[in-house]
């Protein structure tokens, strides 16, 4: 069985450390700690690319870059030449469900987080049969805090957090539905999903391992 672990940057990312995790690993932006068998880091936004270009942050290993990082590299060929050896792939797929009603691709790429891209990439390109997900707290709680905020400031006021949560959460439902033969295992401190109205709506390919606080 091909197993992939995706380490997010939410408050409960530390659950990853509960035991050794065998398989390949994807991370998002800057991982909160090093992981073994690191396949690549997923990056999707201009702000992070600017920080990389200006030397405000350094990310070792391979990168999987989304649409906006591709645009950035096209506009900054010198930086691209410098970092081309780290760019494993440009992954610019944008599922239709990433666009809310009335939105176009521009808004869709705004909604499409590095976490979404990492999960989608693991399922579609890596052909993972099992995907373990850590530190994706917004699936369960009204909490979009990220360890990457310590490096790059993000707007986390209540209005923006509500907007992001409203746009981000339905996308996970779309990903889980798109890949019914992939088992998605979330790791959290409870299993009260914010992305589903009730537990009976949770599809069979989505489960949660619950840890005591």
MDAnalysis code that builds the backbone (N, CA, C; Angstrom):
import MDAnalysis as mda
import numpy as np

u = mda.Universe.empty(639, n_residues=213, atom_resindex=np.repeat(np.arange(213), 3), trajectory=True)
u.add_TopologyAttr("name", ["N", "CA", "C"] * 213)
u.add_TopologyAttr("resid", np.arange(1, 214))
u.add_TopologyAttr("resname", ["UNK", "UNK", "UNK", "UNK", "UNK", "UNK", "UNK", "UNK", "UNK", "UNK", "UNK", "UNK", "UNK", "UNK", "UNK", "UNK", "UNK", "UNK", "UNK", "UNK", "UNK", "UNK", "UNK", "UNK", "UNK", "UNK", "UNK", "UNK", "UNK", "UNK", "UNK", "UNK", "UNK", "UNK", "UNK", "UNK", "UNK", "UNK", "UNK", "UNK", "UNK", "UNK", "UNK", "UNK", "UNK", "UNK", "UNK", "UNK", "UNK", "UNK", "UNK", "UNK", "UNK", "UNK", "UNK", "UNK", "UNK", "UNK", "UNK", "UNK", "UNK", "UNK", "UNK", "UNK", "UNK", "UNK", "UNK", "UNK", "UNK", "UNK", "UNK", "UNK", "UNK", "UNK", "UNK", "UNK", "UNK", "UNK", "UNK", "UNK", "UNK", "UNK", "UNK", "UNK", "UNK", "UNK", "UNK", "UNK", "UNK", "UNK", "UNK", "UNK", "UNK", "UNK", "UNK", "UNK", "UNK", "UNK", "UNK", "UNK", "UNK", "UNK", "UNK", "UNK", "UNK", "UNK", "UNK", "UNK", "UNK", "UNK", "UNK", "UNK", "UNK", "UNK", "UNK", "UNK", "UNK", "UNK", "UNK", "UNK", "UNK", "UNK", "UNK", "UNK", "UNK", "UNK", "UNK", "UNK", "UNK", "UNK", "UNK", "UNK", "UNK", "UNK", "UNK", "UNK", "UNK", "UNK", "UNK", "UNK", "UNK", "UNK", "UNK", "UNK", "UNK", "UNK", "UNK", "UNK", "UNK", "UNK", "UNK", "UNK", "UNK", "UNK", "UNK", "UNK", "UNK", "UNK", "UNK", "UNK", "UNK", "UNK", "UNK", "UNK", "UNK", "UNK", "UNK", "UNK", "UNK", "UNK", "UNK", "UNK", "UNK", "UNK", "UNK", "UNK", "UNK", "UNK", "UNK", "UNK", "UNK", "UNK", "UNK", "UNK", "UNK", "UNK", "UNK", "UNK", "UNK", "UNK", "UNK", "UNK", "UNK", "UNK", "UNK", "UNK", "UNK", "UNK", "UNK", "UNK", "UNK", "UNK", "UNK", "UNK", "UNK", "UNK", "UNK", "UNK", "UNK", "UNK", "UNK", "UNK", "UNK"])
u.atoms.positions = np.array([
    [0.842, -1.204, 0.000],
    [0.000, 0.000, 0.000],
    [0.869, 1.243, 0.000],
    [0.555, 2.188, -0.884],
    [1.318, 3.435, -0.947],
    [0.723, 4.424, 0.050],
    [1.527, 4.801, 1.033],
    [1.084, 5.678, 2.117],
    [1.817, 7.009, 2.027],
    [1.050, 8.098, 2.119],
    [1.617, 9.445, 2.143],
    [1.145, 10.154, 3.394],
    [2.050, 10.869, 4.038],
    [1.734, 11.685, 5.207],
    [1.874, 13.153, 4.822],
    [0.870, 13.954, 5.181],
    [0.908, 15.385, 4.873],
    [0.911, 16.155, 6.182],
    [1.969, 16.912, 6.403],
    [2.122, 17.678, 7.634],
    [1.713, 19.120, 7.392],
    [0.574, 19.513, 7.976],
    [0.133, 20.890, 7.908],
    [0.754, 21.720, 9.016],
    [0.347, 22.972, 9.093],
    [0.946, 23.904, 10.045],
    [-0.015, 24.369, 11.131],
    [-1.163, 23.695, 11.258],
    [-2.117, 24.054, 12.304],
    [-1.638, 23.642, 13.687],
    [-2.380, 24.063, 14.707],
    [-1.949, 23.855, 16.088],
    [-1.672, 22.394, 16.434],
    [-2.407, 21.472, 15.831],
    [-2.265, 20.062, 16.204],
    [-1.318, 19.286, 15.290],
    [-0.400, 20.004, 14.632],
    [0.590, 19.314, 13.806],
    [1.447, 18.354, 14.632],
    [1.565, 18.628, 15.937],
    [2.425, 17.816, 16.797],
    [1.933, 16.380, 16.946],
    [0.681, 16.112, 16.578],
    [0.170, 14.737, 16.656],
    [0.964, 13.806, 15.749],
    [1.597, 14.381, 14.748],
    [2.447, 13.579, 13.876],
    [3.515, 12.840, 14.687],
    [3.986, 13.449, 15.751],
    [5.097, 12.903, 16.526],
    [4.683, 11.813, 17.506],
    [3.417, 11.460, 17.521],
    [2.944, 10.457, 18.465],
    [3.590, 9.095, 18.249],
    [3.985, 8.804, 17.010],
    [4.659, 7.542, 16.720],
    [5.371, 7.668, 15.381],
    [6.298, 6.764, 15.070],
    [6.964, 6.816, 13.761],
    [5.948, 6.656, 12.627],
    [6.139, 7.405, 11.548],
    [5.213, 7.378, 10.416],
    [5.960, 6.891, 9.182],
    [5.620, 5.704, 8.712],
    [6.275, 5.132, 7.542],
    [5.554, 5.579, 6.273],
    [6.331, 5.932, 5.279],
    [5.775, 6.367, 4.011],
    [6.445, 7.642, 3.536],
    [5.945, 8.186, 2.434],
    [6.453, 9.442, 1.899],
    [5.767, 10.617, 2.583],
    [6.450, 11.769, 2.590],
    [5.950, 12.920, 3.327],
    [5.906, 14.175, 2.461],
    [4.790, 14.889, 2.544],
    [4.650, 16.211, 1.956],
    [4.476, 17.225, 3.076],
    [5.019, 18.415, 2.881],
    [4.838, 19.502, 3.839],
    [4.286, 20.730, 3.117],
    [3.901, 21.732, 3.906],
    [3.256, 22.929, 3.362],
    [4.047, 24.174, 3.772],
    [4.506, 24.935, 2.782],
    [5.308, 26.138, 3.045],
    [6.525, 25.779, 3.880],
    [6.546, 26.166, 5.134],
    [7.663, 25.823, 6.023],
    [7.160, 24.824, 7.052],
    [7.707, 23.634, 7.045],
    [7.279, 22.622, 8.012],
    [7.670, 23.048, 9.421],
    [6.825, 22.737, 10.416],
    [7.156, 23.104, 11.796],
    [8.346, 22.325, 12.352],
    [8.670, 21.201, 11.719],
    [9.844, 20.415, 12.104],
    [10.190, 19.495, 10.938],
    [11.389, 18.951, 10.964],
    [11.846, 18.079, 9.887],
    [11.144, 16.734, 9.951],
    [10.915, 16.141, 8.782],
    [10.287, 14.823, 8.708],
    [11.158, 13.898, 7.855],
    [11.093, 12.583, 8.110],
    [11.873, 11.641, 7.298],
    [11.212, 11.426, 5.940],
    [11.953, 10.897, 4.998],
    [11.420, 10.579, 3.663],
    [10.628, 11.750, 3.088],
    [11.216, 12.942, 3.203],
    [10.517, 14.149, 2.745],
    [10.505, 14.183, 1.222],
    [9.319, 14.099, 0.645],
    [9.174, 14.075, -0.814],
    [9.260, 15.481, -1.387],
    [8.494, 16.429, -0.794],
    [8.512, 17.800, -1.303],
    [7.700, 18.715, -0.398],
    [7.925, 20.021, -0.571],
    [7.136, 21.065, 0.072],
    [6.208, 21.686, -0.972],
    [4.948, 21.890, -0.606],
    [3.968, 22.486, -1.512],
    [3.829, 23.983, -1.222],
    [3.834, 24.787, -2.277],
    [3.751, 26.250, -2.151],
    [2.771, 26.754, -3.200],
    [1.872, 27.678, -2.792],
    [0.839, 28.137, -3.733],
    [0.715, 29.651, -3.878],
    [1.324, 30.457, -3.009],
    [0.980, 31.882, -3.049],
    [2.165, 32.804, -3.329],
    [1.814, 34.005, -3.791],
    [2.814, 35.026, -4.119],
    [3.596, 35.474, -2.888],
    [2.895, 35.625, -1.772],
    [3.540, 36.162, -0.564],
    [4.716, 35.289, -0.136],
    [4.517, 33.989, -0.188],
    [5.593, 33.100, 0.223],
    [6.731, 33.108, -0.797],
    [6.384, 33.194, -2.073],
    [7.423, 33.262, -3.101],
    [8.249, 34.532, -2.961],
    [7.600, 35.633, -2.607],
    [8.328, 36.882, -2.394],
    [9.311, 36.726, -1.238],
    [8.853, 36.083, -0.154],
    [9.730, 35.876, 0.999],
    [10.927, 34.994, 0.635],
    [10.688, 33.967, -0.181],
    [11.790, 33.115, -0.627],
    [12.781, 33.910, -1.470],
    [12.243, 34.715, -2.378],
    [13.096, 35.482, -3.292],
    [13.929, 36.512, -2.546],
    [13.332, 37.121, -1.531],
    [14.031, 38.147, -0.763],
    [14.906, 37.575, 0.344],
    [14.936, 36.268, 0.468],
    [15.787, 35.624, 1.462],
    [15.267, 35.700, 2.881],
    [13.977, 35.998, 3.040],
    [13.391, 36.080, 4.375],
    [13.144, 34.700, 4.970],
    [13.064, 33.696, 4.103],
    [12.834, 32.323, 4.545],
    [13.583, 31.397, 3.607],
    [14.003, 30.271, 4.120],
    [14.694, 29.278, 3.305],
    [13.991, 27.936, 3.473],
    [13.698, 27.285, 2.378],
    [13.043, 25.980, 2.417],
    [13.926, 24.984, 1.679],
    [14.454, 24.032, 2.414],
    [15.335, 23.032, 1.823],
    [14.513, 21.952, 1.117],
    [15.177, 21.178, 0.289],
    [14.517, 20.049, -0.355],
    [13.760, 20.443, -1.612],
    [12.963, 19.511, -2.113],
    [12.206, 19.722, -3.342],
    [10.954, 20.548, -3.107],
    [10.569, 21.291, -4.153],
    [9.352, 22.111, -4.101],
    [8.372, 21.644, -5.171],
    [7.092, 21.614, -4.796],
    [6.007, 21.478, -5.760],
    [5.283, 22.815, -5.769],
    [5.315, 23.488, -6.902],
    [4.816, 24.856, -6.980],
    [3.494, 24.922, -7.749],
    [2.561, 25.696, -7.199],
    [1.265, 25.875, -7.819],
    [1.277, 26.947, -8.894],
    [0.080, 27.351, -9.313],
    [-0.066, 28.291, -10.431],
    [0.592, 29.635, -10.144],
    [0.318, 30.226, -8.996],
    [0.874, 31.544, -8.700],
    [2.400, 31.514, -8.545],
    [2.975, 30.510, -7.889],
    [4.439, 30.415, -7.919],
    [5.011, 30.259, -9.327],
    [4.274, 29.590, -10.219],
    [4.735, 29.488, -11.608],
    [4.766, 30.867, -12.266],
    [3.717, 31.658, -12.026],
    [3.690, 33.032, -12.543],
    [4.867, 33.819, -11.981],
    [5.120, 33.644, -10.683],
    [6.236, 34.346, -10.036],
    [7.567, 33.976, -10.693],
    [7.778, 32.685, -10.917],
    [9.025, 32.243, -11.526],
    [9.164, 32.776, -12.946],
    [8.058, 32.855, -13.686],
    [8.102, 33.412, -15.039],
    [8.545, 34.874, -15.016],
    [8.142, 35.602, -13.955],
    [8.476, 37.021, -13.836],
    [9.842, 37.258, -13.187],
    [10.396, 36.229, -12.574],
    [11.692, 36.350, -11.894],
    [12.617, 35.224, -12.360],
    [13.031, 35.264, -13.625],
    [13.824, 34.171, -14.186],
    [15.164, 33.963, -13.490],
    [15.729, 35.034, -12.952],
    [16.990, 34.884, -12.238],
    [16.838, 34.018, -11.000],
    [15.781, 34.265, -10.254],
    [15.516, 33.461, -9.063],
    [15.192, 32.021, -9.457],
    [14.447, 31.870, -10.552],
    [14.105, 30.521, -11.013],
    [15.366, 29.737, -11.380],
    [16.270, 30.373, -12.074],
    [17.512, 29.700, -12.433],
    [18.289, 29.285, -11.188],
    [18.231, 30.130, -10.168],
    [18.934, 29.851, -8.920],
    [18.335, 28.655, -8.190],
    [17.010, 28.497, -8.292],
    [16.306, 27.482, -7.506],
    [15.728, 26.342, -8.345],
    [16.012, 26.333, -9.643],
    [15.409, 25.333, -10.529],
    [15.687, 23.900, -10.076],
    [16.843, 23.680, -9.471],
    [17.193, 22.327, -9.038],
    [16.279, 21.833, -7.917],
    [15.582, 22.773, -7.241],
    [14.666, 22.376, -6.169],
    [13.231, 22.200, -6.652],
    [12.928, 22.708, -7.834],
    [11.554, 22.662, -8.335],
    [11.291, 21.289, -8.940],
    [10.607, 20.466, -8.193],
    [10.293, 19.115, -8.662],
    [9.231, 19.152, -9.742],
    [8.262, 20.083, -9.572],
    [7.140, 20.110, -10.512],
    [6.331, 21.384, -10.317],
    [5.722, 21.860, -11.391],
    [4.661, 22.862, -11.312],
    [3.339, 22.107, -11.393],
    [2.532, 22.250, -10.364],
    [1.242, 21.554, -10.301],
    [0.148, 22.603, -10.297],
    [-0.462, 22.811, -11.461],
    [-1.381, 23.939, -11.613],
    [-2.833, 23.489, -11.768],
    [-3.112, 22.228, -11.484],
    [-4.495, 21.753, -11.541],
    [-5.379, 22.544, -10.577],
    [-6.546, 22.926, -11.039],
    [-7.522, 23.618, -10.191],
    [-8.885, 22.959, -10.401],
    [-9.326, 22.121, -9.481],
    [-10.641, 21.486, -9.630],
    [-11.762, 22.524, -9.644],
    [-12.829, 22.196, -10.341],
    [-13.962, 23.127, -10.422],
    [-14.538, 23.446, -9.046],
    [-14.477, 22.498, -8.127],
    [-15.059, 22.734, -6.806],
    [-14.229, 23.702, -5.955],
    [-13.050, 24.106, -6.439],
    [-12.283, 25.131, -5.725],
    [-12.849, 26.522, -5.958],
    [-13.718, 26.640, -6.931],
    [-14.359, 27.924, -7.226],
    [-15.767, 27.938, -6.638],
    [-16.030, 28.901, -5.784],
    [-17.354, 29.046, -5.210],
    [-18.308, 29.572, -6.285],
    [-19.626, 29.472, -6.081],
    [-20.583, 29.953, -7.095],
    [-20.303, 31.391, -7.523],
    [-20.228, 31.617, -8.826],
    [-19.980, 32.949, -9.360],
    [-18.526, 33.324, -9.474],
    [-17.634, 32.454, -9.031],
    [-16.209, 32.751, -9.074],
    [-15.564, 32.172, -10.328],
    [-14.404, 32.754, -10.685],
    [-13.599, 32.260, -11.778],
    [-12.297, 31.675, -11.265],
    [-11.393, 31.306, -12.169],
    [-10.129, 30.704, -11.750],
    [-9.295, 31.592, -10.825],
    [-9.345, 32.920, -11.023],
    [-8.568, 33.803, -10.154],
    [-8.945, 33.631, -8.693],
    [-10.251, 33.674, -8.422],
    [-10.720, 33.465, -7.049],
    [-10.462, 32.025, -6.606],
    [-10.567, 31.111, -7.574],
    [-10.330, 29.710, -7.236],
    [-8.925, 29.463, -6.725],
    [-7.943, 30.097, -7.375],
    [-6.566, 29.929, -6.904],
    [-6.345, 30.618, -5.556],
    [-7.150, 31.634, -5.249],
    [-7.079, 32.244, -3.920],
    [-7.612, 31.276, -2.873],
    [-8.678, 30.579, -3.198],
    [-9.262, 29.607, -2.273],
    [-8.373, 28.384, -2.080],
    [-7.587, 28.057, -3.093],
    [-6.803, 26.820, -3.152],
    [-5.544, 26.954, -2.306],
    [-5.554, 26.389, -1.114],
    [-4.428, 26.521, -0.182],
    [-3.350, 25.490, -0.479],
    [-2.193, 25.648, 0.154],
    [-1.132, 24.658, -0.048],
    [-1.560, 23.311, 0.533],
    [-2.406, 23.327, 1.569],
    [-2.932, 22.080, 2.111],
    [-3.810, 21.360, 1.117],
    [-4.699, 22.112, 0.449],
    [-5.526, 21.504, -0.595],
    [-4.647, 20.882, -1.672],
    [-3.659, 21.658, -2.124],
    [-2.818, 21.178, -3.210],
    [-2.051, 19.933, -2.803],
    [-1.558, 19.908, -1.567],
    [-0.791, 18.754, -1.102],
    [-1.652, 17.491, -1.087],
    [-2.873, 17.605, -0.584],
    [-3.763, 16.441, -0.519],
    [-4.148, 15.988, -1.929],
    [-4.474, 16.944, -2.792],
    [-4.866, 16.619, -4.156],
    [-3.691, 15.993, -4.913],
    [-2.515, 16.543, -4.742],
    [-1.323, 16.011, -5.410],
    [-1.036, 14.583, -4.947],
    [-1.152, 14.357, -3.650],
    [-0.893, 13.011, -3.120],
    [-1.852, 11.994, -3.714],
    [-3.117, 12.396, -3.862],
    [-4.122, 11.473, -4.384],
    [-3.995, 11.297, -5.895],
    [-3.809, 12.393, -6.616],
    [-3.846, 12.330, -8.086],
    [-2.506, 11.940, -8.698],
    [-1.438, 12.605, -8.293],
    [-0.142, 12.389, -8.930],
    [0.666, 11.275, -8.260],
    [0.614, 11.195, -6.944],
    [1.376, 10.171, -6.252],
    [0.620, 8.848, -6.176],
    [-0.682, 8.895, -6.510],
    [-1.524, 7.686, -6.489],
    [-1.519, 7.013, -5.117],
    [-1.544, 7.836, -4.077],
    [-1.543, 7.281, -2.721],
    [-2.833, 6.514, -2.464],
    [-2.698, 5.390, -1.820],
    [-3.877, 4.620, -1.409],
    [-4.357, 5.055, -0.028],
    [-3.428, 5.567, 0.762],
    [-3.760, 6.068, 2.104],
    [-3.046, 7.388, 2.316],
    [-3.799, 8.393, 2.708],
    [-3.231, 9.722, 2.969],
    [-3.538, 10.108, 4.403],
    [-2.491, 10.292, 5.196],
    [-2.632, 10.715, 6.583],
    [-2.406, 12.216, 6.666],
    [-3.281, 12.913, 7.388],
    [-3.295, 14.377, 7.390],
    [-3.197, 14.885, 8.834],
    [-2.218, 15.741, 9.080],
    [-1.959, 16.281, 10.424],
    [-1.930, 17.803, 10.360],
    [-2.428, 18.454, 11.393],
    [-2.322, 19.907, 11.480],
    [-3.238, 20.656, 10.535],
    [-4.331, 20.040, 10.107],
    [-5.334, 20.706, 9.277],
    [-6.523, 21.061, 10.161],
    [-6.272, 21.933, 11.129],
    [-7.244, 22.196, 12.187],
    [-8.539, 22.829, 11.697],
    [-8.473, 23.552, 10.576],
    [-9.676, 24.244, 10.095],
    [-10.764, 23.272, 9.660],
    [-10.413, 22.005, 9.410],
    [-11.420, 21.000, 9.072],
    [-12.327, 20.726, 10.264],
    [-11.790, 20.925, 11.458],
    [-12.513, 20.569, 12.680],
    [-12.917, 21.763, 13.541],
    [-12.166, 22.849, 13.472],
    [-12.355, 23.960, 14.407],
    [-12.330, 25.293, 13.675],
    [-12.845, 26.320, 14.327],
    [-12.751, 27.682, 13.783],
    [-11.373, 28.219, 14.135],
    [-10.384, 27.659, 13.482],
    [-8.998, 27.931, 13.833],
    [-8.139, 27.831, 12.579],
    [-7.664, 28.970, 12.107],
    [-6.792, 28.988, 10.934],
    [-5.369, 29.411, 11.289],
    [-5.022, 29.324, 12.571],
    [-3.653, 29.665, 12.951],
    [-2.679, 28.717, 12.262],
    [-1.508, 29.261, 11.922],
    [-0.503, 28.482, 11.216],
    [0.880, 28.831, 11.748],
    [1.729, 27.822, 11.859],
    [3.099, 28.096, 12.307],
    [3.840, 28.972, 11.304],
    [3.417, 28.972, 10.046],
    [4.072, 29.830, 9.053],
    [3.799, 31.312, 9.315],
    [2.773, 31.617, 10.140],
    [2.488, 33.010, 10.482],
    [3.623, 33.637, 11.290],
    [4.433, 32.795, 11.932],
    [5.576, 33.327, 12.682],
    [6.656, 33.844, 11.738],
    [6.602, 33.403, 10.481],
    [7.602, 33.802, 9.497],
    [7.059, 34.881, 8.575],
    [5.807, 34.698, 8.133],
    [5.166, 35.649, 7.223],
    [3.823, 36.043, 7.813],
    [3.611, 37.331, 8.026],
    [2.355, 37.782, 8.610],
    [1.184, 37.500, 7.677],
    [0.086, 37.011, 8.239],
    [-1.137, 36.767, 7.494],
    [-2.299, 37.422, 8.212],
    [-3.311, 37.792, 7.440],
    [-4.490, 38.428, 8.006],
    [-5.370, 37.371, 8.650],
    [-5.378, 37.319, 9.980],
    [-6.179, 36.320, 10.691],
    [-7.254, 36.979, 11.551],
    [-7.723, 38.182, 11.166],
    [-8.812, 38.770, 11.941],
    [-10.073, 37.933, 11.725],
    [-11.082, 38.158, 12.568],
    [-12.254, 37.293, 12.566],
    [-12.972, 37.274, 11.229],
    [-13.073, 38.438, 10.557],
    [-13.788, 38.498, 9.292],
    [-13.065, 37.694, 8.222],
    [-11.749, 37.866, 8.139],
    [-10.994, 37.144, 7.128],
    [-10.941, 35.660, 7.436],
    [-10.816, 35.324, 8.714],
    [-10.810, 33.916, 9.100],
    [-12.114, 33.241, 8.715],
    [-13.236, 33.929, 8.931],
    [-14.536, 33.373, 8.563],
    [-14.634, 33.183, 7.050],
    [-14.134, 34.184, 6.295],
    [-14.170, 34.084, 4.832],
    [-13.333, 32.911, 4.346],
    [-12.131, 32.784, 4.888],
    [-11.259, 31.706, 4.467],
    [-11.852, 30.346, 4.820],
    [-12.373, 30.230, 6.034],
    [-12.956, 28.957, 6.456],
    [-14.137, 28.583, 5.567],
    [-14.947, 29.574, 5.220],
    [-16.120, 29.317, 4.376],
    [-15.719, 28.854, 2.989],
    [-14.589, 29.354, 2.482],
    [-14.124, 28.970, 1.149],
    [-13.272, 27.703, 1.166],
    [-12.475, 27.534, 2.231],
    [-11.571, 26.397, 2.284],
    [-12.290, 25.080, 2.557],
    [-13.241, 25.099, 3.485],
    [-13.834, 23.842, 3.951],
    [-14.534, 23.047, 2.849],
    [-15.349, 23.684, 1.994],
    [-16.017, 22.886, 0.956],
    [-15.049, 22.199, -0.007],
    [-13.862, 22.755, -0.158],
    [-12.890, 22.162, -1.074],
    [-12.447, 20.789, -0.583],
    [-12.294, 20.645, 0.720],
    [-11.919, 19.327, 1.243],
    [-13.009, 18.303, 0.949],
    [-14.264, 18.695, 1.063],
    [-15.344, 17.777, 0.704],
    [-15.201, 17.344, -0.757],
    [-14.851, 18.307, -1.615],
    [-14.675, 18.002, -3.028],
    [-13.538, 17.030, -3.282],
    [-12.419, 17.223, -2.587],
    [-11.268, 16.329, -2.758],
    [-11.624, 14.915, -2.314],
    [-12.240, 14.792, -1.153],
    [-12.582, 13.469, -0.639],
    [-13.560, 12.753, -1.566],
    [-14.458, 13.521, -2.177],
    [-15.432, 12.948, -3.109],
    [-14.773, 12.557, -4.431],
    [-13.812, 13.349, -4.881],
    [-13.157, 13.083, -6.164],
    [-12.375, 11.781, -6.144],
    [-11.848, 11.403, -4.973],
    [-10.994, 10.216, -4.877],
    [-11.609, 9.201, -3.912],
    [-12.724, 8.562, -4.299],
    [-13.430, 7.659, -3.384],
    [-12.650, 6.401, -3.033],
    [-11.652, 6.056, -3.845],
    [-10.871, 4.848, -3.584],
    [-9.605, 5.120, -2.775],
    [-9.420, 6.354, -2.391],
    [-8.295, 6.741, -1.528],
    [-8.805, 6.873, -0.098],
    [-8.077, 6.305, 0.833],
    [-8.460, 6.415, 2.243],
    [-7.782, 7.638, 2.852],
    [-8.585, 8.575, 3.334],
    [-8.069, 9.785, 3.969],
    [-8.208, 9.622, 5.485],
    [-7.080, 9.670, 6.181],
    [-7.083, 9.506, 7.639],
    [-6.608, 10.807, 8.262],
    [-7.520, 11.469, 8.955],
    [-7.182, 12.721, 9.626],
    [-6.793, 12.431, 11.066],
    [-5.887, 13.230, 11.595],
    [-5.397, 13.048, 12.966],
    [-5.709, 14.325, 13.734],
    [-6.540, 14.198, 14.773],
    [-6.981, 15.388, 15.506],
    [-7.376, 14.992, 16.929],
    [-7.811, 15.984, 17.702],
    [-8.183, 15.738, 19.095],
    [-9.679, 15.471, 19.266],
    [-10.436, 15.559, 18.198],
    [-11.849, 15.166, 18.201],
    [-12.268, 14.916, 16.757],
    [-13.457, 14.381, 16.560],
    [-13.904, 14.074, 15.204],
    [-15.208, 14.796, 14.855],
    [-15.379, 15.989, 15.398],
    [-16.544, 16.808, 15.071],
    [-16.191, 17.713, 13.890],
    [-16.435, 17.208, 12.701],
    [-16.035, 17.908, 11.482],
    [-16.829, 19.197, 11.288],
    [-16.118, 20.239, 10.866],
    [-16.781, 21.479, 10.474],
    [-17.139, 21.463, 8.979],
    [-16.600, 20.513, 8.241],
    [-16.860, 20.474, 6.805],
    [-18.100, 19.660, 6.464],
    [-18.676, 18.964, 7.447],
    [-19.904, 18.205, 7.233],
    [-20.945, 18.626, 8.269],
    [-22.206, 18.568, 7.883],
    [-23.278, 18.963, 8.786],
    [-23.434, 17.982, 9.936],
    [-23.194, 16.716, 9.680],
    [-23.284, 15.693, 10.723],
    [-22.371, 14.535, 10.352],
    [-22.106, 13.665, 11.315],
    [-21.184, 12.553, 11.071],
    [-21.734, 11.570, 10.041],
    [-23.048, 11.523, 9.889],
    [-23.619, 10.607, 8.895],
    [-23.298, 11.056, 7.464],
    [-22.897, 12.324, 7.314],
    [-22.535, 12.835, 5.986],
    [-21.092, 12.519, 5.605],
    [-20.300, 12.041, 6.562],
    [-18.887, 11.766, 6.307],
    [-18.785, 10.526, 5.414],
    [-18.099, 10.619, 4.280],
    [-17.995, 9.457, 3.382],
    [-17.151, 8.340, 3.982],
    [-17.311, 7.153, 3.419],
    [-16.637, 5.969, 3.966],
    [-15.128, 6.045, 3.841],
    [-14.627, 6.872, 2.921],
    [-13.166, 6.925, 2.730],
    [-12.495, 7.983, 3.610],
    [-13.251, 8.560, 4.548],
    [-12.709, 9.576, 5.453],
    [-12.896, 9.113, 6.892],
    [-11.800, 9.006, 7.638],
    [-11.862, 8.638, 9.046],
    [-10.941, 9.559, 9.844],
    [-11.124, 9.569, 11.137],
    [-10.271, 10.378, 12.016],
    [-9.765, 9.532, 13.167],
    [-8.473, 9.603, 13.405],
    [-7.878, 9.038, 14.607],
    [-7.866, 10.136, 15.660],
    [-8.528, 9.876, 16.773],
    [-8.690, 10.890, 17.821],
    [-7.650, 10.650, 18.913],
    [-6.954, 11.726, 19.290],
    [-5.939, 11.679, 20.336],
    [-6.434, 12.459, 21.542],
    [-6.082, 12.005, 22.734],
    [-6.429, 12.769, 23.936],
    [-5.529, 13.977, 24.035],
    [-6.071, 15.076, 24.559],
    [-5.286, 16.312, 24.661],
    [-4.241, 16.198, 25.757],
])
